[in-house]
């Protein structure tokens, strides 16, 4: 994502009153960290009812399994490895 696109996206997020979440990838960032971040997003969206924009760039994808989990979220709204008490359905519009 280029700087101008990121600035425009940030403005739109603020205007809509949403929160944004972007993972901070490091050398030690693993699939478990990614799943913890997804749980955090689900909790904020489900329990707190916050509108959240999840920003993920191609540079943030360290493992192909990241894409598999994102595909599941986009197709069904669920993360398969989450227990039923943690997984909430998310509506996409």
C-alpha positions in Angstrom: 0.0 0.0 0.0 1.4 3.3 -1.0 1.6 6.3 1.4 -1.2 8.2 -0.3 -3.5 5.2 -0.3 -2.8 4.6 3.4 -3.5 8.3 4.3 -6.8 8.2 2.4 -7.8 4.9 4.0 -6.9 6.3 7.5 -9.1 9.3 6.9 -12.0 7.2 5.7 -11.7 5.0 8.8 -11.8 8.1 11.1 -14.8 9.6 9.3 -16.7 6.3 9.7 -15.8 6.1 13.3 -14.2 2.7 13.0 -11.0 1.5 14.7 -8.2 0.1 12.7 -5.9 -2.8 13.5 -2.7 -3.7 11.7 -0.5 -6.5 12.8 3.1 -5.6 13.5 5.2 -8.4 12.0 8.7 -9.1 13.3 11.1 -12.0 13.0 9.5 -13.8 15.9 5.9 -13.3 14.6 4.3 -16.7 14.2 1.0 -18.2 13.3 0.1 -18.3 17.0 0.7 -14.5 17.2 -1.5 -14.1 14.1 -4.3 -16.2 15.7 -4.0 -14.1 18.9 -4.5 -11.0 16.8 -7.5 -12.4 15.1 -9.0 -13.3 18.5 -8.4 -9.8 19.6 -10.2 -8.4 16.6 -13.2 -10.8 17.1 -13.4 -9.8 20.8 -13.4 -6.1 19.9 -16.0 -6.6 17.2 -18.2 -9.1 18.9 -18.2 -8.1 22.6 -17.6 -4.4 22.3 -19.5 -4.0 19.1 -16.7 -1.8 17.5 -16.4 -1.4 13.8 -12.9 -2.6 12.9 -10.9 -2.3 9.8 -8.2 -5.0 9.6 -5.3 -3.8 7.5 -3.0 -6.6 6.1 -0.4 -5.9 3.4 1.4 -8.5 1.4 4.5 -7.8 3.5 2.7 -8.9 6.6 2.1 -12.4 5.3 4.9 -14.5 6.7 3.1 -17.9 6.4 0.7 -19.3 3.8 -1.6 -20.4 6.6 -2.3 -16.7 7.3 -4.1 -16.6 3.9 -6.0 -19.9 4.7 -7.4 -18.3 7.9 -8.3 -15.1 6.1 -10.1 -17.1 3.4 -12.1 -18.9 6.0 -13.0 -15.5 7.6 -14.1 -14.0 4.3 -16.1 -17.1 3.2 -17.8 -18.1 6.5 -17.0 -15.4 9.1 -15.4 -18.0 11.3 -11.9 -19.1 12.3 -11.9 -22.9 12.4 -9.3 -23.3 15.2 -11.2 -21.0 17.6 -13.4 -22.6 20.3 -17.1 -21.9 20.0 -17.0 -19.5 23.0 -14.4 -17.3 21.2 -15.7 -17.4 17.6 -18.4 -14.9 16.7 -19.9 -14.4 13.3 -19.0 -11.2 11.6 -21.2 -9.6 9.0 -19.5 -8.2 6.0 -21.2 -5.4 4.0 
